[in-house]
Amino acid sequence: MFKIKHVLLLSFTIIVLTIAGCKSQFEKLRLSNDVKKKYAEALKLYNKKNYSKALILFEDLSQKYRGREEAEELNYYYALTLYKLRDYTTARYQFKTFADTYPTSKWAEECRYMSAYCYYLDSPKSSLDQENTYKAIDALQLFINFYPKSERAADASKYIGLLRAKLEDKAYANAKMYYELGGYDISNYKAAVVALKNAQVDYPDIKYAEEMDLLIVKSQFAYAKNSYEIRQEDRFNEAIAYADEFVEKYPESKLLPEAKGLKKDSEAGIANAKRILADYDKYRAQLEKEAKQGKDTTTTTIKTPNK
């Protein structure tokens, strides 16, 4: 029994020492001043897709190769390694730095493109802040301006289109959010109308144009319906105008019945508001008349407009 345990312990020790020996070889190289051997090993590790270890050596060499002829190739592979490790924030910086430092390099165009592409990869989903999306569009457009005849220019244009579509999604979602919050505060309905109009100014070819135009009608209608009666006629008339614009703009739309229905409801809303206001005026006139006759008006009820 003791012998078996001794053999197992010896085997385990050999394995640990072997692993430690392998690690110590890399550490020994990393700590050495043999930059040529270290660079050769970094490239070897990169080509074997061992990017984590390659990065350790490239980061060390980037300081030691500064100002040397070999620095150009080294910095190119350093940026690529960061990209392979999906550290897009650092990679895009290194790619841009390379393109700015070596503008005549055979890799300058690629690095300029990769810097912009890393911004594209870092662009978040449409529900989040889109600062990186705007930066990605600017970077990709700058690449096209630098290299209009490049084969990569077509890809850059494609990515710009995808990013703009994301911004359209964001603009539509934000405007729709105002409409959905209208039940808590009717001013959100008015804000929805403004946001929907602004989005269409910013994105004239937005794919949600038809849905947004109907939502403008719905938002304005809801804004009018939830207002005091004294405000309703003007606000319902705006909803009617938006509905007429929708009918004229989309005569074959499957949403047409809803737009026409909102117009009809707005017209009914105006008639109802006028009737309530007329009743209010009649009661007020009655109260004033009784007051002049010296009657007790403390129990007289006046029907006031509802919100």
C-alpha positions in Angstrom: 0.0 0.0 0.0 2.8 2.3 1.0 4.6 1.5 -2.2 1.6 2.3 -4.4 1.2 5.7 -2.6 4.9 6.4 -3.1 4.6 5.6 -6.9 1.6 7.8 -7.3 3.2 10.7 -5.4 6.3 10.3 -7.5 4.3 10.4 -10.7 2.4 13.4 -9.6 5.6 15.2 -8.7 7.1 14.4 -12.1 4.0 15.9 -13.9 4.0 19.0 -11.8 7.7 19.5 -12.4 7.2 18.9 -16.1 4.5 21.6 -16.3 6.5 23.9 -14.2 9.5 23.3 -16.5 7.4 24.3 -19.6 6.2 27.4 -17.8 9.6 28.3 -16.7 10.9 28.1 -20.3 8.4 30.7 -21.4 9.0 32.9 -18.3 12.7 32.6 -18.9 12.3 33.8 -22.5 10.0 36.6 -21.4 12.5 37.9 -18.9 15.5 37.5 -21.2 17.0 40.3 -23.3 17.2 38.2 -26.5 14.7 40.3 -28.4 15.3 38.4 -31.7 14.5 35.0 -30.1 11.6 36.5 -28.2 10.2 38.1 -31.4 10.5 34.8 -33.3 8.7 33.0 -30.5 6.0 35.6 -30.4 5.3 35.1 -34.1 5.4 31.4 -33.6 2.8 31.6 -30.9 0.7 33.9 -33.0 0.7 31.5 -35.9 -0.3 28.7 -33.5 -3.2 30.9 -32.3 -1.8 31.0 -28.8 -2.7 34.7 -28.7 -2.6 35.2 -25.0 1.1 34.2 -24.7 2.0 36.0 -27.9 0.5 39.2 -26.5 2.7 39.0 -23.5 5.8 38.9 -25.6 4.5 41.6 -28.1 3.7 44.0 -25.3 7.2 43.6 -23.9 8.9 43.9 -27.3 6.9 47.0 -28.2 8.9 49.0 -25.7 12.2 47.5 -26.7 11.7 47.9 -30.4 10.6 51.5 -30.2 12.4 53.5 -32.9 13.9 50.4 -34.6 13.2 49.2 -38.1 11.5 46.1 -36.9 8.9 48.1 -34.9 6.6 48.4 -37.9 6.0 44.7 -38.3 5.9 44.2 -34.6 3.2 46.8 -34.0 1.2 45.3 -36.8 1.1 41.9 -35.2 0.6 43.5 -31.8 -2.6 45.1 -33.0 -3.7 41.9 -34.8 -3.2 39.9 -31.6 -5.4 42.3 -29.6 -8.0 41.9 -32.3 -7.8 38.1 -32.2 -8.3 38.3 -28.4 -11.4 40.5 -29.0 -10.0 43.4 -27.1 -11.5 45.7 -29.7 -11.1 48.9 -27.7 -7.3 48.5 -27.4 -7.0 47.0 -30.8 -8.7 49.9 -32.6 -6.3 52.3 -30.8 -3.3 50.3 -31.9 -4.5 50.0 -35.5 -5.1 53.7 -35.7 -1.8 54.5 -34.1 -0.1 52.2 -36.6 -1.8 53.9 -39.6 -0.9 57.3 -38.3 2.7 56.4 -37.5 3.3 54.4 -40.7 1.1 56.0 -43.4 3.1 54.6 -46.3 3.3 51.1 -44.9 1.9 48.2 -46.9 -0.4 47.5 -43.9 -1.6 51.1 -43.4 -4.8 50.7 -45.4 -5.6 47.5 -43.6 -5.0 49.0 -40.2 -7.0 52.1 -40.9 -9.9 49.8 -41.9 -9.4 47.5 -38.9 -9.5 50.5 -36.6 -12.9 51.5 -38.0 -14.1 47.9 -38.0 -13.3 47.5 -34.3 -15.5 50.4 -33.6 -18.2 48.6 -35.6 -17.7 45.5 -33.5 -17.9 47.5 -30.3 -21.2 49.1 -31.3 -23.8 48.0 -28.8 -27.4 46.8 -29.4 -29.9 49.5 -30.3 -31.4 49.7 -26.8 -28.1 51.0 -25.3 -26.2 54.2 -25.6 -25.0 54.7 -29.2 -21.9 56.8 -28.8 -19.7 54.0 -30.3 -22.1 53.6 -33.2 -21.7 57.3 -34.2 -17.9 57.0 -33.8 -17.9 53.8 -35.9 -19.8 55.6 -38.7 -17.3 58.5 -38.7 -14.3 56.1 -38.7 -15.7 54.0 -41.6 -16.6 57.1 -43.6 -13.1 58.5 -42.9 -11.6 55.2 -44.3 -13.7 55.6 -47.5 -12.5 59.2 -47.8 -8.9 58.0 -47.4 -9.2 55.0 -49.7 -12.2 55.5 -52.0 -10.9 52.9 -54.5 -10.1 50.3 -52.0 -11.8 46.9 -52.1 -12.6 47.4 -48.4 -14.6 50.5 -49.2 -17.6 48.5 -50.2 -17.6 46.6 -46.9 -17.2 50.0 -45.0 -20.3 51.3 -46.8 -22.2 48.1 -45.9 -21.3 48.5 -42.2 -22.3 52.2 -42.3 -25.7 51.1 -43.6 -26.1 48.6 -40.8 -25.1 51.1 -38.2 -27.5 53.7 -39.5 -30.2 51.1 -39.4 -29.4 50.5 -35.7 -29.7 54.3 -35.1 -33.1 54.2 -36.9 -34.2 51.4 -34.5 -33.1 53.5 -31.6 -34.9 56.6 -32.8 -38.1 54.7 -33.4 -37.9 52.9 -30.1 -37.3 56.2 -28.2 -40.3 57.9 -29.9 -42.5 54.9 -29.3 -41.5 55.0 -25.6 -42.9 58.5 -25.2 -46.2 57.2 -26.6 -46.3 54.3 -24.2 -45.5 56.6 -21.2 -48.4 58.8 -22.1 -50.7 57.2 -19.6 -48.5 58.6 -16.8 -48.3 62.1 -18.2 -50.2 63.3 -21.2 -47.3 65.6 -22.2 -45.5 62.4 -23.3 -48.0 62.1 -26.1 -46.9 65.5 -27.4 -43.3 64.6 -26.9 -43.9 61.5 -29.0 -45.2 63.6 -31.9 -42.1 65.8 -31.7 -39.7 62.8 -31.4 -41.3 61.0 -34.3 -41.1 64.0 -36.6 -37.5 64.7 -35.6 -36.5 61.1 -36.3 -37.9 61.3 -39.8 -36.0 64.6 -40.4 -32.8 62.8 -39.2 -33.5 59.7 -41.2 -35.5 60.6 -44.3 -35.5 57.0 -45.6 -36.2 55.3 -42.3 -37.8 51.9 -42.8 -40.4 52.7 -40.1 -41.9 55.7 -41.8 -45.4 54.3 -42.3 -45.7 53.0 -38.7 -44.3 56.3 -37.4 -46.7 58.4 -39.4 -49.6 56.4 -37.9 -48.1 56.7 -34.5 -48.1 60.5 -34.9 -51.8 60.3 -35.5 -52.4 58.0 -32.5 -50.2 60.2 -30.2 -51.9 63.4 -31.2 -55.3 61.8 -30.8 -54.4 60.5 -27.3 -53.0 63.9 -26.4 -56.3 65.5 -27.4 -58.5 62.9 -25.8 -56.8 63.2 -22.4 -56.8 67.1 -22.4 -59.3 69.4 -20.8 -62.3 70.0 -23.1 -61.4 73.6 -23.6 -58.1 72.4 -25.3 -59.6 69.5 -27.2 -60.9 71.1 -30.4 -57.5 72.4 -31.5 -55.7 69.3 -30.5 -58.3 67.0 -32.2 -58.0 69.1 -35.4 -54.3 68.5 -35.4 -54.9 64.8 -35.2 -57.4 65.1 -38.1 -54.7 66.9 -40.1 -52.2 64.2 -39.4 -54.7 61.5 -40.4 -55.4 63.3 -43.7 -51.7 63.5 -44.4 -51.4 59.7 -43.7 -54.3 58.9 -46.1 -52.8 61.0 -48.8 -49.3 59.6 -48.3 -50.3 55.9 -48.0 -53.5 55.4 -50.1 -52.9 51.6 -50.3 -51.7 51.1 -46.7 -53.1 48.3 -44.7 -53.0 50.8 -41.8 -55.4 53.0 -43.6 -58.6 51.9 -41.7 -57.0 52.7 -38.4 -56.0 56.2 -39.6 -59.5 56.9 -40.9 -60.9 55.5 -37.6 -58.8 58.0 -35.6 -60.0 60.8 -37.8 -63.6 59.8 -37.2 -63.0 59.5 -33.4 -61.3 62.9 -33.5 -64.4 64.5 -35.1 -66.6 62.9 -32.5 -64.3 64.1 -29.8 -64.7 67.7 -31.1 -68.5 67.4 -31.1 -68.4 66.0 -27.6 -66.1 68.7 -26.3 -68.3 71.4 -27.7 -71.4 69.9 -26.1 -69.7 69.7 -22.7 -68.5 73.3 -23.0 -71.9 74.5 -24.1 -73.5 72.8 -21.0 -70.9 74.4 -18.8 -71.6 77.8 -20.3 -75.3 77.3 -19.8 -74.9 76.3 -16.1 -72.6 79.3 -15.5 -75.1 81.6 -17.1 -77.8 80.2 -14.9 -75.6 80.7 -11.8 -74.9 84.3 -12.7 -78.6 84.9 -13.3 -79.6 83.5 -10.0 -76.9 85.5 -8.2 -78.3 88.7 -9.7 -81.8 87.7 -8.5 -80.5 87.3 -5.0 -81.1 83.6 -4.8 -79.0 81.2 -2.7 -76.6 79.5 -5.1 -74.5 77.6 -2.6 -76.1 74.3 -3.6 -76.0 75.0 -7.4 -73.9 72.5 -9.2 -71.8 73.5 -12.2 -70.6 70.8 -14.5 -67.0 71.5 -15.2 -64.8 70.1 -18.0 -63.2 66.8 -17.2 -59.5 66.1 -17.8 
